[in-house]
Amino acid sequence: MKTPILLTALLILLLSCETKKETEKLIFHQDFNAQKLDTSLWNFDLGNGCPNLCGWGNNERQLYTKENVSVKDGKLVIKATKQDSSYFSGKIHTKSKFEFTYGTIEVKAKLPQGHGLWPAIWMLGHDIDKNTWPACGEIDIMEYVGKEPHTIYTSLHNSSSYGNTINSKKTTKKNIEEGFHVYKTEWSKDAIVFYIDGEKVYTYSPNEKDEKNWPYDKPFYLILNLAIGGNFGGPEVDDNIFPQEFIIDYIKVYSL
């Protein structure tokens, strides 16, 4: 008599999954199959952040250029390079072009390797120009620093905790540098939940939400970058590792 019970349970599970799929809507999909980056959706950050945010606020060493961002063989490639004593890399974001409130963000990516590298998939509140960081809020879907192999950071920054935030989880995955992996975040009015390859690794959901610990009820935009050095990624950089590539296969965002 156990078999019919198991079949019934499986049927209920499948139906619940289908119901969830029907309620979610794909609102952003980048598979990078075009010949170049779609600049109707993406902006470039260029230079070193000076004069307003030199080193982009973290004492990073790289200069961001358009040339270090490319689309090749159906993948987005952000390349870190070194020429003489200068470091170069890429950073793109969707500010003012694609912003959303609540949803599921899924990114399939392959990490670069080497001491001093700091690739990230993250989001910032759309009101950052008026409501400056950290009050605008930050959601770090994936951060990796080459000096800590096999480790992924998932973190939240806001007025209640920022910089070396307590709202963070370090997850060890021995094969994380091998091939592509899927980084997913489910963001709702109740919680922000992080996954790596389908495994839930961290949930952020303050018991009492206020403007300091929960600036997450407004539109955010996506950011992809590969920093070099800095307070978190460095300060030491292994000059023998270059060039290195942060490769993104796809990005999908579903509304709730």
MARFI-785052 format. One record per residue: residue in three letters; x, y, z of N, C-alpha, C, CB in turn; residue number from 1. Coordinates in steps of 0.05 Angstrom, whole numbers. Last residue first. Glycine has a CB too. Layout:
BEGIN
> residu  n.xx  n.yy  n.zz  ca.xx  ca.yy  ca.zz  c.xx  c.yy  c.zz  cb.xx  cb.yy  cb.zz  num
> ala  X  Y  Z  X  Y  Z  X  Y  Z  X  Y  Z  NUM
...
//
This chain:
BEGIN
> residu  n.xx  n.yy  n.zz  ca.xx  ca.yy  ca.zz  c.xx  c.yy  c.zz  cb.xx  cb.yy  cb.zz  num
> leu  156  747  -183  140  730  -165  111  731  -172  145  738  -136  256
> ser  194  743  -244  178  758  -225  163  738  -207  158  777  -239  255
> tyr  259  719  -258  231  714  -257  217  732  -237  225  684  -251  254
> val  315  725  -297  301  737  -274  271  731  -278  307  768  -272  253
> lys  376  695  -316  347  695  -318  336  708  -293  336  666  -321  252
> ile  433  692  -355  421  706  -332  391  704  -337  431  735  -329  251
> tyr  487  648  -375  461  660  -378  453  674  -352  440  640  -385  250
> asp  544  645  -372  529  631  -393  502  643  -397  527  601  -385  249
> ile  600  684  -361  571  681  -354  557  668  -377  558  708  -346  248
> ile  664  683  -334  647  676  -357  619  670  -348  658  651  -372  247
> phe  722  715  -324  697  710  -310  676  707  -332  689  734  -289  246
> glu  789  699  -337  762  706  -347  740  697  -328  758  692  -374  245
> gln  856  727  -337  836  709  -326  808  718  -335  838  708  -295  244
> pro  924  729  -365  896  739  -362  878  717  -349  884  747  -389  243
> phe  951  727  -297  936  741  -319  943  730  -347  941  770  -318  242
> ile  981  707  -256  956  693  -263  943  704  -289  936  695  -240  241
> asn  1025  733  -237  1030  711  -256  1004  698  -266  1047  690  -242  240
> asp  1014  770  -198  1016  780  -226  1020  757  -246  1039  799  -228  239
> asp  972  766  -148  992  749  -161  993  757  -190  985  718  -158  238
> val  964  816  -101  955  806  -126  978  790  -139  946  829  -145  237
> glu  943  836  -35  963  824  -53  950  813  -78  979  802  -39  236
> pro  898  850  -4  911  870  -22  931  859  -41  924  891  -5  235
> gly  842  832  -44  871  833  -40  879  834  -11  882  857  -55  234
> gly  786  832  -40  799  814  -59  829  812  -55  794  823  -87  233
> phe  776  872  0  766  844  2  781  825  -15  736  844  -5  232
> asn  804  918  -14  802  910  14  793  881  18  782  928  29  231
> gly  841  904  -76  821  916  -59  820  905  -31  794  913  -71  230
> gly  847  860  -132  858  871  -107  835  882  -90  878  893  -113  229
> ile  800  872  -181  827  862  -176  838  876  -151  846  868  -201  228
> ala  734  850  -201  752  869  -189  780  855  -185  741  879  -162  227
> leu  689  842  -246  712  827  -237  733  847  -227  724  809  -261  226
> asn  616  843  -246  643  854  -248  664  835  -239  645  880  -232  225
> leu  550  860  -255  570  839  -259  597  852  -261  563  821  -284  224
> ile  487  877  -227  515  885  -232  532  859  -235  525  902  -209  223
> leu  418  899  -232  439  878  -232  466  889  -238  431  857  -253  222
> tyr  377  938  -186  388  932  -212  412  913  -210  397  958  -227  221
> phe  313  942  -153  342  939  -153  351  934  -181  351  916  -134  220
> pro  255  976  -126  270  964  -148  301  964  -143  265  981  -173  219
> lys  236  955  -58  238  975  -80  254  963  -103  251  1002  -70  218
> asp  246  934  -7  219  935  -18  217  956  -40  199  940  4  217
> tyr  293  933  22  291  914  0  262  913  -11  300  887  8  216
> pro  320  950  68  314  969  47  308  955  20  338  989  43  215
> trp  322  929  126  307  918  103  300  940  83  281  905  114  214
> asn  349  954  167  357  926  161  342  915  137  352  909  185  213
> lys  328  1007  164  357  1002  167  365  974  159  365  1007  195  212
> glu  274  1006  161  288  1019  139  318  1014  140  283  1048  138  211
> asp  257  940  185  255  969  186  272  980  163  263  981  213  210
> lys  227  880  210  240  894  187  235  924  190  229  884  160  209
> glu  239  833  255  226  859  253  241  875  232  226  874  280  208
> asn  268  788  238  242  785  251  226  811  250  245  777  281  207
> pro  300  787  174  298  798  201  270  795  213  306  827  201  206
> ser  324  743  136  296  751  141  294  761  170  277  727  137  205
> tyr  362  707  93  362  732  108  333  741  111  379  754  94  204
> thr  392  645  86  367  659  86  370  684  104  344  641  96  203
> tyr  435  602  49  432  624  67  405  638  64  455  645  64  202
> val  434  557  16  458  562  32  454  584  53  481  568  15  201
> lys  403  505  -18  398  530  -3  422  533  17  371  528  12  200
> glu  424  482  -80  425  478  -51  422  504  -37  452  465  -43  199
> gly  427  494  -134  402  484  -123  401  479  -93  396  459  -137  198
> asp  478  517  -140  472  492  -153  447  478  -140  496  473  -151  197
> ile  464  554  -84  486  547  -102  480  519  -113  514  548  -87  196
> tyr  420  606  -62  424  578  -70  450  576  -87  400  567  -85  195
> phe  387  648  -14  409  643  -33  413  613  -37  435  656  -23  194
> val  333  691  -2  344  664  1  364  658  -21  321  643  1  193
> ile  302  738  35  321  736  12  336  710  17  340  761  10  192
> ala  233  750  54  260  739  58  276  740  32  258  709  67  191
> asp  185  778  45  189  765  70  218  757  75  172  741  72  190
> lys  180  796  -6  176  816  16  182  805  43  147  826  15  189
> ser  236  761  -38  207  768  -34  205  789  -12  191  742  -26  188
> trp  280  729  -78  276  754  -63  246  761  -62  292  778  -76  187
> glu  326  680  -87  297  685  -87  292  708  -67  281  659  -78  186
> thr  381  669  -127  371  684  -104  341  687  -108  385  711  -100  185
> lys  433  626  -149  406  635  -150  398  649  -124  387  611  -155  184
> tyr  482  603  -192  478  619  -168  450  631  -170  500  641  -165  183
> val  510  546  -218  486  563  -218  483  576  -191  461  546  -226  182
> his  573  537  -253  555  532  -230  532  553  -231  570  533  -204  181
> phe  619  507  -298  599  527  -292  582  518  -268  581  531  -317  180
> gly  687  486  -280  664  488  -297  644  509  -288  650  462  -299  179
> glu  712  491  -217  712  473  -240  686  476  -256  715  444  -231  178
> glu  710  519  -171  725  531  -192  724  514  -218  754  533  -184  177
> ile  681  485  -137  668  510  -147  683  523  -169  664  529  -124  176
> asn  690  438  -112  693  438  -141  683  465  -153  678  415  -153  175
> lys  682  447  -57  708  439  -66  712  441  -96  714  411  -58  174
> lys  652  498  -27  646  479  -48  673  471  -61  626  491  -69  173
> thr  629  530  30  652  516  18  642  496  -2  669  503  39  172
> thr  604  594  42  597  566  35  621  554  20  572  565  17  171
> lys  590  643  87  611  631  71  604  602  67  639  634  86  170
> lys  542  694  91  547  665  95  570  657  76  522  649  89  169
> ser  519  752  127  535  739  106  539  710  112  562  753  103  168
> asn  512  800  161  491  787  145  504  773  121  470  808  136  167
> ile  553  828  181  546  803  196  525  787  180  536  809  224  166
> thr  601  858  136  574  854  146  571  827  161  554  855  123  165
> asn  644  897  128  647  870  139  621  861  152  672  869  159  164
> gly  597  936  98  626  931  98  631  902  106  641  950  117  163
> tyr  543  935  147  554  938  120  584  935  122  547  966  108  162
> ser  482  938  179  507  923  178  518  925  149  502  893  186  161
> ser  441  975  175  445  961  201  471  945  202  421  942  206  160
> ser  440  994  124  449  1012  145  453  999  171  428  1034  148  159
> asn  467  937  87  447  958  92  457  975  115  419  945  97  158
> his  482  879  50  492  904  62  469  924  64  516  916  46  157
> leu  487  809  50  469  832  49  483  856  63  442  827  62  156
> ser  516  753  14  515  774  34  494  795  29  542  786  37  155
> thr  554  697  3  528  709  -3  522  728  20  506  686  -6  154
> tyr  616  673  -22  602  690  -3  575  698  -14  620  715  3  153
> ile  648  611  -29  630  630  -41  617  646  -18  608  616  -58  152
> thr  709  576  -38  691  590  -20  674  611  -34  707  604  3  151
> his  753  554  -63  730  536  -57  709  550  -39  740  511  -43  150
> pro  805  597  -38  794  578  -57  771  562  -45  816  558  -65  149
> glu  816  657  -25  802  637  -9  789  616  -28  780  651  8  148
> lys  839  689  -62  856  682  -39  843  662  -20  864  707  -24  147
> gly  798  701  -97  817  680  -104  835  671  -82  834  689  -127  146
> val  732  706  -76  759  718  -75  780  696  -79  764  735  -49  145
> tyr  667  718  -97  688  698  -94  715  714  -94  688  677  -118  144
> glu  598  725  -88  624  737  -88  645  715  -83  626  760  -66  143
> met  531  728  -108  556  712  -108  580  730  -107  557  694  -133  142
> ile  493  765  -92  485  738  -100  508  719  -100  472  739  -128  141
> asp  485  813  -49  508  800  -62  500  771  -68  533  801  -45  140
> ile  450  870  -48  446  841  -47  468  828  -63  417  834  -59  139
> glu  443  931  -12  459  915  -31  453  885  -26  490  920  -28  138
> gly  417  996  2  415  967  3  432  953  -19  386  958  0  137
> cys  418  1050  11  403  1041  -12  399  1010  -12  418  1049  -37  136
> ala  453  1055  54  424  1058  59  407  1048  36  418  1087  65  135
> pro  508  1053  49  494  1028  47  463  1030  50  504  1009  67  134
> trp  497  1091  -11  505  1065  1  515  1070  30  526  1050  -16  133
> thr  447  1143  -11  473  1132  -16  478  1106  0  494  1152  -9  132
> asn  398  1162  -43  399  1147  -17  424  1131  -18  373  1129  -14  131
> lys  410  1184  -92  399  1201  -71  401  1188  -44  370  1207  -78  130
> asp  434  1142  -119  444  1169  -123  434  1188  -101  437  1179  -150  129
> ile  405  1095  -106  432  1099  -94  442  1128  -97  451  1080  -107  128
> asp  356  1074  -120  357  1102  -110  384  1109  -98  336  1106  -89  127
> his  358  1021  -132  358  1040  -155  361  1069  -146  332  1037  -171  126
> gly  404  981  -95  379  995  -97  380  1018  -117  372  1007  -69  125
> leu  442  930  -130  440  954  -114  413  967  -117  462  974  -121  124
> met  470  864  -133  449  884  -140  451  907  -120  421  870  -139  123
> trp  517  817  -165  504  831  -143  483  851  -153  525  845  -126  122
> ile  570  776  -171  543  779  -183  527  792  -161  530  752  -193  121
> ala  641  782  -179  616  785  -164  592  787  -182  618  809  -146  120
> pro  711  767  -169  687  768  -186  662  769  -169  686  744  -205  119
> trp  769  782  -154  745  786  -139  720  789  -157  747  810  -120  118
> leu  838  763  -147  814  767  -163  789  767  -145  812  744  -184  117
> gly  880  751  -113  876  779  -119  851  784  -136  899  790  -133  116
> his  901  691  -139  903  708  -115  900  738  -124  929  704  -100  115
> gly  856  656  -181  881  669  -176  880  689  -153  890  684  -201  114
> gln  807  645  -232  823  636  -209  848  652  -206  829  606  -212  113
> pro  737  657  -249  766  659  -254  781  649  -229  775  688  -261  112
> leu  680  614  -254  697  633  -240  725  634  -251  698  625  -211  111
> lys  622  615  -293  648  601  -288  667  621  -276  659  588  -314  110
> ala  550  613  -283  576  626  -288  599  608  -281  577  651  -271  109
> lys  484  629  -287  503  607  -291  530  618  -299  492  586  -312  108
> val  437  657  -245  460  662  -262  478  638  -263  476  687  -252  107
> glu  374  680  -228  390  656  -233  412  662  -253  372  632  -242  106
> ile  328  707  -184  351  714  -202  368  689  -204  367  738  -192  105
> thr  261  719  -174  282  699  -173  303  705  -194  270  670  -178  104
> gly  233  776  -138  236  757  -160  257  736  -154  242  772  -185  103
> tyr  228  846  -124  222  818  -117  225  800  -143  193  816  -106  102
> thr  229  894  -172  224  890  -143  214  862  -139  204  911  -132  101
> phe  278  918  -220  255  902  -212  253  900  -181  255  875  -225  100
> glu  306  946  -279  304  946  -250  278  932  -242  305  975  -238  99
> phe  342  962  -332  326  940  -322  328  940  -292  335  912  -334  98
> lys  358  1016  -337  350  1001  -361  334  975  -354  375  993  -377  97
> ser  375  1038  -290  357  1054  -306  347  1040  -332  370  1080  -314  96
> lys  428  991  -288  415  1014  -276  400  1031  -296  435  1032  -261  95
> thr  454  944  -300  429  950  -314  414  974  -302  411  926  -312  94
> his  525  939  -314  502  939  -296  477  948  -312  507  958  -272  93
> ile  594  916  -315  569  924  -328  546  923  -308  564  907  -353  92
> lys  663  918  -318  640  920  -300  616  930  -316  646  938  -275  91
> gly  730  890  -326  704  900  -336  682  900  -315  695  884  -359  90
> ser  800  910  -326  778  890  -323  752  903  -333  776  880  -294  89
> phe  870  916  -315  846  923  -329  825  901  -326  852  928  -359  88
> tyr  928  946  -284  908  924  -286  883  934  -299  902  913  -257  87
> ser  996  965  -298  967  971  -296  950  946  -299  960  992  -317  86
> ser  1049  960  -309  1041  961  -280  1011  966  -276  1057  982  -266  85
> asp  1041  923  -366  1061  938  -350  1053  937  -321  1064  967  -361  84
> gln  978  900  -359  996  911  -379  1016  930  -365  982  925  -403  83
> lys  933  848  -347  954  866  -336  972  875  -358  969  852  -313  82
> thr  862  833  -342  888  833  -355  908  852  -340  885  841  -384  81
> ala  803  797  -339  822  813  -323  850  810  -336  823  803  -294  80
> lys  742  799  -376  770  790  -374  787  809  -357  782  788  -402  79
> ile  682  771  -381  695  794  -368  723  785  -362  679  803  -342  78
> val  639  747  -429  666  744  -418  676  771  -407  686  734  -440  77
> leu  581  712  -440  592  738  -433  619  733  -420  573  754  -415  76
> lys  571  666  -494  578  671  -466  587  701  -464  601  652  -457  75
> gly  568  649  -547  544  647  -530  549  652  -501  532  621  -533  74
> asp  619  661  -567  609  633  -566  586  630  -547  632  614  -558  73
> lys  624  721  -532  638  702  -549  626  674  -545  669  702  -543  72
> val  627  788  -517  608  765  -520  621  746  -540  580  775  -529  71
> ser  666  825  -467  659  815  -494  639  793  -493  685  806  -509  70
> val  705  871  -435  679  858  -435  672  850  -463  656  877  -422  69
> asn  749  901  -442  752  877  -425  726  863  -421  764  885  -399  68
> glu  734  946  -471  749  925  -485  752  899  -469  776  935  -493  67
> lys  714  981  -434  695  966  -451  708  943  -465  682  985  -472  66
> thr  746  977  -369  745  986  -397  723  970  -412  772  981  -411  65
> tyr  768  997  -306  748  984  -321  747  995  -350  720  986  -308  64
> leu  828  986  -274  814  1005  -291  794  989  -307  834  1021  -310  63
> gln  841  958  -208  835  957  -237  823  982  -248  816  934  -242  62
> arg  848  958  -153  870  967  -170  862  970  -200  892  947  -168  61
> glu  809  982  -97  814  964  -119  834  975  -139  787  957  -134  60
> asn  792  1008  -51  821  1007  -57  827  986  -79  837  1001  -32  59
> asn  737  1013  -50  749  989  -37  779  987  -42  735  964  -47  58
> gly  715  1053  -81  708  1052  -52  721  1030  -37  679  1050  -49  57
> trp  737  1052  -131  709  1043  -128  702  1038  -99  704  1018  -144  56
> gly  783  1078  -133  785  1050  -125  758  1038  -120  802  1047  -101  55
> cys  745  1136  -118  770  1124  -127  774  1096  -116  794  1142  -118  54
> leu  696  1165  -127  697  1139  -113  722  1124  -122  671  1122  -119  53
> asn  703  1214  -152  683  1212  -131  686  1186  -114  656  1212  -143  52
> pro  737  1220  -196  746  1230  -170  727  1224  -146  751  1260  -171  51
> cys  750  1149  -197  758  1176  -190  742  1197  -206  788  1180  -193  50
> gly  739  1099  -218  720  1110  -199  726  1139  -191  719  1094  -176  49
> asn  772  1082  -258  778  1073  -231  760  1085  -209  807  1079  -224  48
> gly  738  1064  -319  758  1077  -304  762  1066  -276  751  1106  -301  47
> leu  667  1053  -324  693  1056  -336  712  1070  -317  691  1071  -363  46
> asp  611  1012  -330  626  1029  -312  655  1030  -323  625  1020  -282  45
> phe  562  1007  -381  589  1002  -373  597  1022  -351  609  1004  -397  44
> asn  496  978  -381  514  1001  -380  542  992  -373  504  1023  -360  43
> trp  446  941  -417  470  942  -400  485  969  -403  489  919  -407  42
> leu  403  944  -451  399  933  -425  422  938  -406  393  903  -427  41
> ser  422  964  -497  396  974  -489  388  964  -461  374  966  -509  40
> thr  468  937  -507  471  962  -492  444  976  -487  489  981  -506  39
> asp  483  873  -508  459  889  -513  460  915  -496  433  873  -508  38
> leu  546  855  -534  530  861  -511  507  879  -518  547  873  -489  37
> lys  544  818  -597  556  836  -578  536  841  -555  563  863  -591  36
> gln  518  779  -625  546  784  -632  560  802  -612  548  795  -659  35
> ala  478  736  -581  482  757  -601  512  761  -606  469  784  -593  34
> asn  474  703  -539  477  690  -565  480  711  -588  454  672  -571  33
> phe  465  713  -485  489  722  -497  495  708  -524  513  719  -479  32
> asp  420  705  -456  436  681  -462  461  687  -478  418  661  -477  31
> gln  382  736  -411  405  741  -427  420  715  -431  423  763  -414  30
> his  320  757  -393  335  733  -401  357  741  -420  316  713  -415  29
> phe  268  776  -352  295  784  -362  310  759  -368  310  802  -341  28
> ile  221  755  -337  220  783  -344  247  793  -354  212  799  -320  27
> leu  180  701  -333  208  708  -341  207  737  -351  218  688  -363  26
> lys  139  693  -277  141  703  -305  170  711  -311  122  726  -310  25
> glu  104  648  -236  128  663  -242  129  670  -272  153  646  -234  24
> thr  59  617  -238  56  643  -225  81  660  -229  52  639  -195  23
> glu  76  571  -264  55  587  -277  53  615  -264  28  573  -275  22
> lys  112  551  -228  122  559  -254  101  578  -267  128  535  -272  21
> lys  77  537  -186  97  558  -182  107  569  -208  120  547  -165  20
> thr  49  496  -211  34  520  -202  54  543  -198  19  514  -177  19
> glu  89  459  -218  77  470  -241  62  496  -234  58  450  -254  18
> cys  99  446  -164  120  458  -180  109  472  -205  141  437  -188  17
> ser  50  423  -150  59  448  -137  81  462  -152  68  442  -108  16
> leu  52  378  -183  31  398  -187  38  425  -174  4  389  -176  15
> leu  94  351  -159  96  360  -187  76  381  -193  92  336  -206  14
> leu  73  340  -108  97  356  -111  100  367  -139  122  339  -105  13
> ile  30  308  -122  25  334  -108  49  352  -111  18  329  -78  12
> leu  57  264  -143  39  279  -160  33  307  -148  12  264  -163  11
> leu  84  246  -98  99  255  -121  82  273  -139  111  232  -136  10
> ala  41  229  -67  58  250  -57  74  263  -80  77  240  -35  9
> thr  22  188  -99  5  211  -93  21  235  -84  -16  204  -72  8
> leu  64  153  -98  56  164  -123  39  189  -119  41  144  -140  7
> leu  64  139  -43  87  153  -54  80  167  -81  110  134  -58  6
> ile  14  114  -41  19  137  -25  42  153  -36  24  129  4  5
> pro  21  70  -76  2  91  -83  6  116  -66  -26  81  -78  4
> thr  63  43  -45  68  53  -71  48  75  -79  68  31  -91  3
> lys  44  23  4  61  46  5  64  59  -23  88  39  16  2
> met  16  -24  0  0  0  0  17  25  0  -18  0  24  1
//
